[in-house]
């Protein structure tokens, strides 16, 4: 089961990495394991239930807010 801090890392990575974002939605367990994080079945189900369009909009808004040069500092 992933900790709150680990879940925040997954979300952060998903905000900056579109390929990871799609992998996370499609197969949360595998995507999380690629980052060294292990999700419970409940956590994986919650990730699968995320609204992809809303996540995309949030990622775009966040990228505009921090800018491409500062993105790595946030991650």
DSSP file (Angstrom, degrees, kcal/mol; ACC not computed):
  #  RESIDUE AA STRUCTURE BP1 BP2  ACC     N-H-->O    O-->H-N    N-H-->O    O-->H-N    TCO  KAPPA ALPHA  PHI   PSI    X-CA   Y-CA   Z-CA
    1    1 A X              0   0    0      0, 0.0    38,-0.2     0, 0.0     2,-0.2   0.000 360.0 360.0 360.0 130.3    0.0    0.0    0.0
    2    2 A X        -     0   0    0     35,-0.1    38,-0.1     1,-0.1     2,-0.1  -0.470 360.0-125.9 -76.9 144.9    1.4    3.4   -1.0
    3    3 A X     >  -     0   0    0     -2,-0.2     4,-2.3     1,-0.1     5,-0.2  -0.337  29.3-103.3 -79.2 169.2    1.8    6.1    1.5
    4    4 A X  H  > S+     0   0    0      1,-0.2     4,-2.2     2,-0.2     5,-0.1   0.894 124.2  53.2 -60.1 -40.5    0.3    9.6    1.0
    5    5 A X  H  > S+     0   0    0      1,-0.2     4,-1.9     2,-0.2    -1,-0.2   0.904 108.8  48.7 -62.7 -42.2    3.7   10.9    0.1
    6    6 A X  H  > S+     0   0    0      2,-0.2     4,-2.1     1,-0.2    -1,-0.2   0.887 109.2  52.4 -66.5 -38.7    4.1    8.2   -2.5
    7    7 A X  H  X S+     0   0    0     -4,-2.3     4,-2.3     1,-0.2    -1,-0.2   0.897 108.0  52.1 -63.5 -39.1    0.7    9.0   -4.0
    8    8 A X  H  X S+     0   0    0     -4,-2.2     4,-2.7     1,-0.2    -1,-0.2   0.889 107.3  52.7 -63.5 -38.7    1.7   12.6   -4.2
    9    9 A X  H  X S+     0   0    0     -4,-1.9     4,-2.6     2,-0.2    -2,-0.2   0.905 108.3  50.7 -62.2 -41.2    4.8   11.6   -6.1
   10   10 A X  H  X S+     0   0    0     -4,-2.1     4,-2.4     2,-0.2    -2,-0.2   0.932 111.9  46.5 -62.3 -45.3    2.7    9.6   -8.6
   11   11 A X  H  X S+     0   0    0     -4,-2.3     4,-2.1     2,-0.2    -2,-0.2   0.923 112.1  51.2 -63.7 -43.9    0.4   12.6   -9.2
   12   12 A X  H  X S+     0   0    0     -4,-2.7     4,-1.4     1,-0.2    -2,-0.2   0.923 111.2  47.4 -59.0 -45.6    3.4   14.9   -9.6
   13   13 A X  H  X S+     0   0    0     -4,-2.6     4,-2.0     1,-0.2     3,-0.2   0.904 111.0  52.2 -62.8 -40.8    5.0   12.6  -12.1
   14   14 A X  H  < S+     0   0    0     -4,-2.4     7,-0.3     1,-0.2    -1,-0.2   0.838 105.3  55.8 -65.0 -33.1    1.6   12.3  -14.0
   15   15 A X  H  < S+     0   0    0     -4,-2.1    -1,-0.2     1,-0.2    -2,-0.2   0.856 118.7  31.4 -67.7 -34.2    1.3   16.1  -14.1
   16   16 A X  H  < S+     0   0    0     -4,-1.4     2,-0.6    -3,-0.2    -2,-0.2   0.643 115.8  57.0 -99.0 -17.0    4.7   16.5  -15.8
   17   17 A X     X  -     0   0    0     -4,-2.0     4,-2.4    -5,-0.2    -1,-0.2  -0.887  57.3-172.5-124.1 100.2    5.0   13.3  -17.9
   18   18 A X  H  > S+     0   0    0     -2,-0.6     4,-2.1     1,-0.2     5,-0.2   0.862  87.4  53.7 -63.2 -36.8    2.1   12.7  -20.3
   19   19 A X  H  > S+     0   0    0      1,-0.2     4,-2.1     2,-0.2    -1,-0.2   0.934 111.5  45.4 -62.8 -44.8    3.3    9.2  -21.2
   20   20 A X  H  > S+     0   0    0      1,-0.2     4,-3.0     2,-0.2    -2,-0.2   0.893 108.6  57.9 -63.6 -38.9    3.4    8.2  -17.5
   21   21 A X  H  X S+     0   0    0     -4,-2.4     4,-1.9    -7,-0.3    -2,-0.2   0.923 108.6  44.8 -57.7 -46.2    0.0    9.8  -17.1
   22   22 A X  H  X S+     0   0    0     -4,-2.1     4,-2.3     1,-0.2    -1,-0.2   0.892 114.1  49.6 -66.5 -39.3   -1.6    7.6  -19.7
   23   23 A X  H  X S+     0   0    0     -4,-2.1     4,-3.1     2,-0.2     8,-0.3   0.904 108.8  53.2 -64.3 -40.7    0.2    4.5  -18.3
   24   24 A X  H  < S+     0   0    0     -4,-3.0    -2,-0.2     1,-0.2    -1,-0.2   0.902 112.3  43.6 -63.1 -42.5   -1.0    5.3  -14.8
   25   25 A X  H  < S+     0   0    0     -4,-1.9     3,-0.4    -5,-0.2    -1,-0.2   0.911 118.4  44.4 -68.4 -42.3   -4.7    5.6  -15.9
   26   26 A X  H  < S+     0   0    0     -4,-2.3    -2,-0.2     1,-0.2     2,-0.2   0.898 137.5   4.4 -70.9 -41.8   -4.5    2.4  -18.1
   27   27 A X     X  +     0   0    0     -4,-3.1     4,-2.5    -5,-0.2     5,-0.3  -0.625  66.3 178.5-147.9  80.0   -2.6    0.3  -15.6
   28   28 A X  H  > S+     0   0    0     -3,-0.4     4,-2.8     1,-0.2     5,-0.3   0.865  80.3  53.1 -55.6 -42.3   -2.0    1.9  -12.2
   29   29 A X  H  > S+     0   0    0      1,-0.2     4,-2.3     2,-0.2    -1,-0.2   0.935 113.0  41.8 -61.6 -47.8   -0.3   -1.0  -10.6
   30   30 A X  H  > S+     0   0    0      2,-0.2     4,-1.8     1,-0.2    -1,-0.2   0.918 115.9  49.3 -66.6 -44.3    2.3   -1.4  -13.3
   31   31 A X  H  X S+     0   0    0     -4,-2.5     4,-0.7    -8,-0.3    -2,-0.2   0.926 112.8  47.7 -61.7 -44.7    2.9    2.3  -13.7
   32   32 A X  H ><>S+     0   0    0     -4,-2.8     5,-2.6    -5,-0.3     3,-1.3   0.918 109.1  53.3 -63.5 -43.1    3.3    2.8  -10.0
   33   33 A X  H ><5S+     0   0    0     -4,-2.3     3,-1.9     1,-0.3    -1,-0.2   0.855 100.3  61.8 -61.0 -33.6    5.7   -0.2   -9.7
   34   34 A X  H 3<5S+     0   0    0     -4,-1.8    -1,-0.3     1,-0.3    -2,-0.2   0.750 107.0  46.2 -64.0 -20.9    7.9    1.4  -12.5
   35   35 A X  T <<5S-     0   0    0     -3,-1.3    -1,-0.3    -4,-0.7    -2,-0.2   0.269 125.9-104.1-100.1   8.2    8.3    4.3  -10.0
   36   36 A X  T < 5S+     0   0    0     -3,-1.9     2,-0.4     1,-0.3    -3,-0.2   0.728  83.6 123.8  78.0  22.4    9.1    2.0   -7.1
   37   37 A X      < -     0   0    0     -5,-2.6     2,-0.5    -6,-0.1    -1,-0.3  -0.942  48.5-152.2-120.2 137.5    5.6    2.4   -5.6
   38   38 A X        -     0   0    0     -2,-0.4     2,-0.3   -37,-0.1    -9,-0.1  -0.940  11.7-155.4-115.5 121.0    3.2   -0.4   -4.8
   39   39 A X        -     0   0    0     -2,-0.5     2,-0.1   -38,-0.2    -6,-0.0  -0.668  14.0-126.7 -94.0 145.2   -0.5    0.3   -4.8
   40   40 A X     >  -     0   0    0     -2,-0.3     4,-2.6   -38,-0.1     5,-0.2  -0.403  35.7-104.8 -74.1 166.3   -3.2   -1.6   -2.9
   41   41 A X  H  > S+     0   0    0      1,-0.2     4,-2.3     2,-0.2     5,-0.2   0.887 123.8  52.9 -61.7 -37.3   -6.1   -2.8   -5.0
   42   42 A X  H  > S+     0   0    0      2,-0.2     4,-2.0     1,-0.2    -1,-0.2   0.915 109.6  47.6 -63.7 -43.2   -8.3    0.0   -3.6
   43   43 A X  H  > S+     0   0    0      2,-0.2     4,-2.2     1,-0.2    -2,-0.2   0.919 111.7  50.3 -64.3 -43.3   -5.7    2.6   -4.5
   44   44 A X  H  X S+     0   0    0     -4,-2.6     4,-2.5     1,-0.2    -2,-0.2   0.900 109.6  51.3 -61.5 -40.8   -5.4    1.2   -8.0
   45   45 A X  H  X S+     0   0    0     -4,-2.3     4,-1.3     1,-0.2    -1,-0.2   0.883 108.5  51.6 -64.3 -38.4   -9.2    1.3   -8.4
   46   46 A X  H  < S+     0   0    0     -4,-2.0    -1,-0.2     2,-0.2    -2,-0.2   0.902 110.4  48.5 -65.8 -40.1   -9.3    4.9   -7.3
   47   47 A X  H >< S+     0   0    0     -4,-2.2     3,-1.9     1,-0.2    -2,-0.2   0.927 108.6  53.1 -65.0 -44.5   -6.6    5.9   -9.9
   48   48 A X  H 3< S+     0   0    0     -4,-2.5    -1,-0.2     1,-0.3    -2,-0.2   0.791 104.8  58.3 -60.0 -26.8   -8.5    4.0  -12.6
   49   49 A X  T 3< S+     0   0    0     -4,-1.3    -1,-0.3    -5,-0.2    -2,-0.2   0.463  79.4 118.5 -83.8  -1.8  -11.6    6.1  -11.6
   50   50 A X  S <  S-     0   0    0     -3,-1.9     2,-0.7    -4,-0.2     3,-0.1  -0.347  74.3-113.0 -65.5 146.7   -9.9    9.4  -12.3
   51   51 A X     >  -     0   0    0      1,-0.2     4,-2.3     2,-0.0     5,-0.2  -0.733  23.6-155.5 -81.7 114.3  -11.4   11.6  -14.9
   52   52 A X  H  > S+     0   0    0     -2,-0.7     4,-2.6     1,-0.2     5,-0.2   0.889  90.7  51.7 -61.5 -42.6   -8.8   11.7  -17.7
   53   53 A X  H  > S+     0   0    0      1,-0.2     4,-2.3     2,-0.2    -1,-0.2   0.900 111.0  47.6 -63.9 -40.1  -10.0   15.0  -19.2
   54   54 A X  H  > S+     0   0    0      2,-0.2     4,-2.4     1,-0.2    -1,-0.2   0.886 111.7  50.5 -67.5 -38.2   -9.9   16.7  -15.8
   55   55 A X  H  X S+     0   0    0     -4,-2.3     4,-2.5     2,-0.2    -2,-0.2   0.903 110.5  49.9 -65.5 -40.8   -6.4   15.3  -15.2
   56   56 A X  H  X S+     0   0    0     -4,-2.6     4,-2.4     2,-0.2    -2,-0.2   0.925 111.3  48.7 -61.7 -45.4   -5.3   16.6  -18.6
   57   57 A X  H  X S+     0   0    0     -4,-2.3     4,-2.4     1,-0.2    -2,-0.2   0.902 112.2  48.7 -63.1 -41.5   -6.7   20.0  -17.8
   58   58 A X  H  X S+     0   0    0     -4,-2.4     4,-2.6     2,-0.2    -1,-0.2   0.912 110.6  51.0 -64.1 -42.8   -5.0   20.1  -14.4
   59   59 A X  H  X S+     0   0    0     -4,-2.5     4,-2.6     2,-0.2    -2,-0.2   0.918 111.5  47.6 -61.5 -43.9   -1.7   19.0  -16.0
   60   60 A X  H  X S+     0   0    0     -4,-2.4     4,-2.2     2,-0.2    -1,-0.2   0.922 112.9  48.4 -63.8 -44.5   -1.9   21.8  -18.6
   61   61 A X  H  X S+     0   0    0     -4,-2.4     4,-1.9     1,-0.2    -2,-0.2   0.910 113.1  47.7 -62.1 -42.8   -2.7   24.4  -16.0
   62   62 A X  H  X S+     0   0    0     -4,-2.6     4,-2.4     2,-0.2     5,-0.3   0.912 110.2  51.7 -67.0 -42.9    0.1   23.3  -13.7
   63   63 A X  H  X S+     0   0    0     -4,-2.6     4,-2.3     1,-0.2    -1,-0.2   0.906 111.4  47.8 -60.4 -41.5    2.6   23.3  -16.6
   64   64 A X  H  < S+     0   0    0     -4,-2.2    -1,-0.2     1,-0.2    -2,-0.2   0.878 111.6  51.8 -65.2 -37.0    1.6   26.8  -17.5
   65   65 A X  H  < S+     0   0    0     -4,-1.9    -2,-0.2    -5,-0.2    -1,-0.2   0.916 121.6  28.3 -68.2 -44.4    1.9   27.9  -13.9
   66   66 A X  H  < S-     0   0    0     -4,-2.4     4,-0.5    -5,-0.1    -2,-0.2   0.715 102.8-137.3 -93.3 -21.3    5.4   26.6  -13.2
   67   67 A X    >X  -     0   0    0     -4,-2.3     4,-0.9    -5,-0.3     3,-0.6   0.249  27.5 -83.9  77.1 153.5    6.8   26.8  -16.7
   68   68 A X  T 34 S+     0   0    0      1,-0.2     4,-0.5     2,-0.2     3,-0.3   0.813 125.5  55.4 -64.7 -31.7    9.0   24.2  -18.5
   69   69 A X  T 34 S+     0   0    0      1,-0.2    -1,-0.2     2,-0.1     3,-0.2   0.805 113.2  41.4 -72.3 -27.4   12.2   25.4  -16.9
   70   70 A X  T X> S+     0   0    0     -3,-0.6     4,-1.2    -4,-0.5     3,-0.8   0.543  88.5  92.1 -95.5  -8.1   10.9   25.1  -13.4
   71   71 A X  H 3X S+     0   0    0     -4,-0.9     4,-1.6     1,-0.3     3,-0.5   0.878  82.3  54.9 -57.2 -41.7    9.0   21.8  -13.8
   72   72 A X  H 34 S+     0   0    0     -4,-0.5    -1,-0.3     1,-0.2    -2,-0.1   0.835 101.7  58.8 -65.2 -30.6   12.0   19.6  -12.7
   73   73 A X  H <4 S+     0   0    0     -3,-0.8    -1,-0.2     1,-0.2    -2,-0.2   0.871 106.5  48.1 -65.3 -35.4   12.3   21.5   -9.4
   74   74 A X  H  <        0   0    0     -4,-1.2    -1,-0.2    -3,-0.5    -2,-0.2   0.837 360.0 360.0 -73.3 -32.1    8.7   20.6   -8.5
   75   75 A X     <        0   0    0     -4,-1.6    -1,-0.2   -63,-0.1    -2,-0.2   0.460 360.0 360.0 -84.6 360.0    9.3   17.0   -9.4
